[in-house]
Amino acid sequence: MNAQTTLFLSRDDAELRQKIAEVAPQIEIVSRAQLKDHPERLEQIEIAYGGLNRDQISRATALKWFQNGGAGVNGLPLSELFAREVQITTVSGIHARCIAEHLFGMLLSLTRELHTAREHQNRREWKPLGGNILSLYGKTLGVLGVGAIGAQIARVGRAFEMKPIGLRRGGAGHPEIETMYTSENRLEFFARSQIVMNVLPLTDATRGFMGEAEFDALPDGAIILNAGRGATIDTPALLGALESGKLRAALLDVTDPEPLPADHPLWEMPNVFITAHYAGAHPEYNAEADAIFLDNLRLYLKDEPLHHVVDKTAGY
């Protein structure tokens, strides 16, 4: 790296700028506003911390390292970046606890009828519930995608005395998972899963991963939760499983399409609970993401291997 290295910073944050200056005072920072006024500076950017769209990435011909501000990279032109030998890193791992909290919060709202109790409270009605209560104890929890988030989900599931099983690309075991499956024996995984928590990334291999065969394999009355990517589930197949009664419920933080159109049938289904893709949000998000970026920046300056690098083969 030379003294003229240019870094694009998508977020205007004085504290982050100061930390970057402490790590690398020789780096020139270009802000989003500066890039808007001087788009020709795209050609000078060597490092980008989020915020560039596909067209800008194509025009950033000097780019060597792209630090993504999230964990998912399906919105990036991966083939182009890999062909140009641009290093791509993410902030994977910083979402694990909050996504697990979000999914179990949605699940408990359903299984303990908390949403119905709140409606009764709003009407000042004392109506003891319990007819549809479901205990998590002893249930088989199918974790679809066992990375940092999936491992945390399994850990929380164990606290509820659930039985976590998992499915991951390579099939390698994990201490939080009782039995691990791969895509080759996925139907056996789904047949055992009374509750499925899907946190798969979106790649060519995972698009539409849950279709009719997978829903058919589930036990009757299963519950599906998705906080990975909406397109990993085939939406028509999901609607069919909900309408037939195969599923007790679908609890979705992500959908396909997304944003979900106002006239989409998922909105009106009584056994569907939708949140608008914010399971990964938490108060320390920027601080934790910045820490990963700054750590990688130190490594980059020393020409050492970066952390959280996107695998070219896997696509995440």
C-alpha positions as CSV (number, residue, x, y, z in Angstrom):
1,M,0.0,0.0,0.0
2,N,1.4,3.4,-0.9
3,A,0.9,6.8,0.8
4,Q,-1.8,7.8,-1.7
5,T,-4.3,5.1,-0.6
6,T,-7.9,6.3,-0.8
7,L,-10.6,4.9,1.4
8,F,-14.3,5.3,0.8
9,L,-16.3,5.6,4.0
10,S,-20.0,5.2,3.5
11,R,-20.9,6.5,7.0
12,D,-20.1,10.0,8.1
13,D,-18.8,9.3,11.6
14,A,-16.2,11.6,13.2
15,E,-15.2,9.0,15.8
16,L,-14.6,6.4,13.2
17,R,-12.6,8.9,11.1
18,Q,-10.4,9.5,14.1
19,K,-9.9,5.8,14.7
20,I,-8.9,5.3,11.1
21,A,-6.4,8.3,11.4
22,E,-4.9,6.6,14.4
23,V,-4.4,3.4,12.5
24,A,-3.4,4.8,9.2
25,P,-2.8,8.6,9.1
26,Q,-1.6,8.3,5.5
27,I,-5.0,7.2,4.2
28,E,-7.2,9.7,2.4
29,I,-10.9,9.3,3.3
30,V,-13.5,10.0,0.7
31,S,-17.1,10.5,2.0
32,R,-20.4,9.8,0.3
33,A,-21.0,13.5,-0.2
34,Q,-17.6,14.0,-1.7
35,L,-18.1,11.1,-4.1
36,K,-21.4,12.6,-5.2
37,D,-19.8,15.9,-6.0
38,H,-16.7,14.3,-7.6
39,P,-17.7,10.9,-9.1
40,E,-14.4,10.7,-10.9
41,R,-12.8,9.8,-7.5
42,L,-14.3,6.4,-7.8
43,E,-11.3,5.4,-9.9
44,Q,-9.0,6.2,-7.0
45,I,-10.7,4.1,-4.3
46,E,-8.5,1.2,-3.1
47,I,-10.5,0.4,0.0
48,A,-14.3,0.7,0.5
49,Y,-16.2,0.3,3.8
50,G,-19.7,-0.4,2.4
51,G,-22.0,1.9,0.6
52,L,-21.0,1.4,-3.1
53,N,-23.6,0.2,-5.5
54,R,-23.0,-2.2,-8.4
55,D,-22.4,0.5,-10.9
56,Q,-19.9,2.3,-8.6
57,I,-18.1,-0.9,-7.9
58,S,-17.6,-1.5,-11.6
59,R,-16.2,2.0,-12.0
60,A,-13.9,1.7,-8.9
61,T,-11.1,0.2,-11.0
62,A,-8.4,0.6,-8.3
63,L,-10.5,-1.3,-5.7
64,K,-8.5,-4.0,-3.9
65,W,-10.6,-4.6,-0.7
66,F,-14.3,-4.2,-0.1
67,Q,-15.4,-4.4,3.6
68,N,-19.1,-5.1,3.6
69,G,-21.2,-3.5,6.3
70,G,-23.3,-6.6,6.8
71,A,-23.0,-10.4,6.8
72,G,-24.8,-11.1,3.5
73,V,-23.1,-10.4,0.2
74,N,-25.8,-11.5,-2.2
75,G,-26.3,-7.9,-3.2
76,L,-22.7,-7.5,-4.4
77,P,-21.4,-8.4,-7.9
78,L,-19.4,-11.3,-6.6
79,S,-18.3,-12.7,-9.9
80,E,-16.9,-9.4,-11.1
81,L,-15.2,-8.7,-7.8
82,F,-13.6,-12.2,-7.6
83,A,-12.5,-11.9,-11.3
84,R,-10.8,-8.6,-10.4
85,E,-9.2,-10.4,-7.3
86,V,-10.8,-7.9,-4.9
87,Q,-10.8,-9.1,-1.4
88,I,-14.3,-9.1,0.2
89,T,-14.8,-9.2,3.9
90,T,-18.0,-9.1,6.0
91,V,-19.0,-8.5,9.6
92,S,-20.4,-12.0,10.1
93,G,-20.9,-12.9,13.7
94,I,-22.0,-9.6,15.1
95,H,-25.7,-10.5,14.5
96,A,-25.7,-13.9,16.3
97,R,-27.1,-12.9,19.7
98,C,-29.7,-10.4,18.5
99,I,-31.0,-12.7,15.7
100,A,-31.3,-15.5,18.2
101,E,-33.2,-13.2,20.6
102,H,-35.4,-12.0,17.8
103,L,-36.3,-15.5,16.6
104,F,-37.1,-16.8,20.0
105,G,-39.0,-13.7,20.8
106,M,-41.2,-14.3,17.8
107,L,-41.5,-18.0,18.7
108,L,-42.5,-17.3,22.3
109,S,-45.1,-14.8,21.2
110,L,-46.7,-17.5,19.3
111,T,-46.2,-20.5,21.6
112,R,-47.3,-18.6,24.8
113,E,-50.1,-16.7,23.0
114,L,-48.5,-13.4,24.0
115,H,-49.8,-11.5,21.0
116,T,-53.4,-12.5,21.8
117,A,-52.9,-11.6,25.5
118,R,-51.8,-8.1,24.4
119,E,-54.9,-7.7,22.2
120,H,-57.0,-8.6,25.3
121,Q,-55.0,-6.1,27.4
122,N,-55.7,-3.4,24.8
123,R,-59.4,-4.1,25.2
124,R,-59.1,-4.4,29.0
125,E,-60.4,-7.9,28.9
126,W,-59.4,-10.6,31.4
127,K,-59.3,-13.8,29.3
128,P,-57.0,-16.5,30.5
129,L,-55.5,-18.3,27.6
130,G,-53.9,-21.7,27.3
131,G,-55.8,-23.7,24.7
132,N,-53.1,-23.3,22.0
133,I,-50.1,-23.1,24.3
134,L,-47.1,-25.0,23.1
135,S,-44.0,-25.8,25.2
136,L,-40.6,-25.7,23.7
137,Y,-39.3,-28.3,26.1
138,G,-38.2,-31.5,24.3
139,K,-39.0,-30.1,20.8
140,T,-36.5,-30.9,18.0
141,L,-35.1,-27.6,16.8
142,G,-33.8,-27.8,13.2
143,V,-31.1,-25.2,12.6
144,L,-30.8,-24.5,8.9
145,G,-27.4,-23.0,8.4
146,V,-25.0,-23.6,11.3
147,G,-22.5,-20.7,11.3
148,A,-22.1,-18.2,14.1
149,I,-25.8,-17.4,14.2
150,G,-27.0,-21.0,13.9
151,A,-24.7,-22.0,16.7
152,Q,-26.1,-19.3,19.0
153,I,-29.7,-20.4,18.1
154,A,-28.8,-23.9,19.1
155,R,-27.2,-22.7,22.3
156,V,-30.4,-20.8,23.2
157,G,-32.5,-23.8,22.2
158,R,-30.6,-25.9,24.6
159,A,-31.4,-23.5,27.4
160,F,-35.1,-24.2,26.7
161,E,-34.2,-28.0,26.8
162,M,-34.9,-28.4,23.1
163,K,-33.0,-30.9,20.9
164,P,-30.9,-29.0,18.3
165,I,-30.1,-30.7,15.0
166,G,-28.5,-28.9,12.1
167,L,-27.9,-28.7,8.4
168,R,-24.8,-27.1,6.9
169,R,-23.0,-27.3,3.6
170,G,-19.9,-29.3,4.6
171,G,-21.7,-31.4,7.2
172,A,-18.9,-30.9,9.9
173,G,-20.2,-31.5,13.4
174,H,-20.7,-28.7,16.0
175,P,-20.7,-29.1,19.8
176,E,-24.1,-27.4,20.1
177,I,-25.7,-29.7,17.5
178,E,-26.8,-33.2,18.3
179,T,-26.9,-34.5,14.7
180,M,-25.6,-32.7,11.6
181,Y,-27.0,-33.1,8.1
182,T,-26.1,-31.9,4.6
183,S,-28.2,-31.0,1.6
184,E,-28.0,-34.5,0.4
185,N,-30.0,-35.9,3.3
186,R,-32.0,-32.7,3.9
187,L,-35.4,-34.5,3.9
188,E,-34.4,-36.5,6.9
189,F,-33.4,-33.3,8.6
190,F,-36.8,-31.7,7.9
191,A,-38.7,-34.9,8.9
192,R,-37.2,-34.6,12.4
193,S,-37.6,-30.8,12.8
194,Q,-40.7,-29.7,14.7
195,I,-39.4,-26.1,14.7
196,V,-37.1,-24.9,11.9
197,M,-35.0,-21.7,12.2
198,N,-33.6,-20.8,8.9
199,V,-30.5,-18.5,8.8
200,L,-29.1,-19.7,5.4
201,P,-27.2,-17.1,3.3
202,L,-28.5,-16.6,-0.3
203,T,-26.3,-18.3,-2.9
204,D,-27.0,-20.3,-6.1
205,A,-27.1,-23.4,-4.0
206,T,-29.5,-22.1,-1.4
207,R,-32.0,-20.3,-3.5
208,G,-35.4,-22.0,-3.1
209,F,-33.8,-24.5,-0.7
210,M,-37.1,-25.1,1.0
211,G,-39.6,-26.2,-1.6
212,E,-42.6,-28.5,-1.7
213,A,-40.6,-31.6,-0.9
214,E,-39.0,-30.1,2.1
215,F,-42.4,-28.8,3.5
216,D,-44.0,-32.2,2.8
217,A,-41.2,-33.8,4.8
218,L,-41.9,-31.7,7.9
219,P,-44.0,-33.1,10.8
220,D,-47.6,-31.9,10.8
221,G,-47.9,-28.7,12.8
222,A,-44.3,-27.6,12.3
223,I,-43.3,-24.0,12.8
224,I,-40.9,-22.2,10.3
225,L,-38.9,-19.2,11.2
226,N,-36.7,-17.3,8.7
227,A,-34.1,-14.7,9.4
228,G,-31.6,-15.6,6.7
229,R,-32.8,-14.5,3.3
230,G,-36.3,-14.7,2.0
231,A,-35.4,-16.3,-1.3
232,T,-34.0,-19.4,0.4
233,I,-37.7,-20.4,0.8
234,D,-39.9,-21.0,-2.2
235,T,-42.8,-18.6,-1.4
236,P,-45.6,-20.5,-3.3
237,A,-44.6,-23.7,-1.5
238,L,-44.7,-21.8,1.8
239,L,-48.2,-20.5,1.1
240,G,-49.3,-23.9,0.2
241,A,-48.0,-25.4,3.4
242,L,-49.7,-22.6,5.4
243,E,-53.0,-23.0,3.6
244,S,-53.1,-26.8,3.9
245,G,-52.5,-26.7,7.7
246,K,-49.2,-28.5,7.3
247,L,-47.6,-25.6,9.1
248,R,-48.7,-24.3,12.5
249,A,-47.1,-21.0,11.6
250,A,-44.5,-19.1,9.7
251,L,-42.5,-16.4,11.5
252,L,-40.7,-14.3,9.0
253,D,-38.1,-11.5,9.4
254,V,-37.3,-11.9,5.7
255,T,-39.5,-12.6,2.7
256,D,-39.4,-13.1,-1.1
257,P,-40.2,-10.7,-2.5
258,E,-38.8,-8.1,-0.2
259,P,-40.1,-5.6,0.7
260,L,-43.3,-7.6,0.8
261,P,-46.0,-5.8,-1.4
262,A,-49.0,-4.6,0.4
263,D,-51.4,-6.9,-1.5
264,H,-49.3,-10.0,-0.8
265,P,-51.4,-12.9,0.7
266,L,-48.8,-13.5,3.5
267,W,-49.9,-10.2,5.2
268,E,-53.5,-11.6,5.8
269,M,-52.7,-15.1,6.9
270,P,-53.5,-15.5,10.6
271,N,-50.7,-18.0,11.2
272,V,-48.0,-15.7,9.8
273,F,-46.0,-13.2,11.9
274,I,-43.9,-10.7,9.9
275,T,-41.1,-8.3,11.0
276,A,-39.4,-6.0,8.5
277,H,-35.9,-7.5,8.2
278,Y,-34.5,-6.0,11.4
279,A,-33.6,-9.1,13.4
280,G,-29.9,-8.2,13.1
281,A,-30.3,-4.7,14.5
282,H,-28.8,-3.9,17.9
283,P,-27.4,-0.8,19.6
284,E,-23.8,-1.8,19.3
285,Y,-24.0,-2.8,15.6
286,N,-21.9,0.0,14.2
287,A,-19.3,-0.2,17.0
288,E,-18.8,-4.0,16.5
289,A,-18.8,-3.7,12.7
290,D,-16.2,-0.8,12.9
291,A,-14.0,-3.0,15.2
292,I,-13.9,-5.7,12.6
293,F,-13.1,-3.2,9.9
294,L,-10.3,-1.5,11.9
295,D,-8.8,-4.9,12.8
296,N,-8.8,-5.8,9.1
297,L,-7.4,-2.4,8.2
298,R,-4.4,-3.1,10.5
299,L,-3.9,-6.4,8.8
300,Y,-4.3,-4.9,5.3
301,L,-1.6,-2.3,6.1
302,K,0.8,-5.1,7.0
303,D,-0.2,-7.2,4.0
304,E,-1.5,-10.0,6.3
305,P,-4.5,-12.2,5.7
306,L,-7.8,-10.5,6.6
307,H,-10.6,-11.9,8.8
308,H,-14.2,-12.7,7.8
309,V,-13.2,-13.2,4.1
310,V,-15.9,-14.3,1.7
311,D,-15.1,-17.7,0.3
312,K,-15.1,-17.7,-3.5
313,T,-16.5,-21.2,-3.8
314,A,-19.3,-20.9,-1.1
315,G,-20.3,-17.4,-2.0
316,Y,-20.4,-16.2,1.7
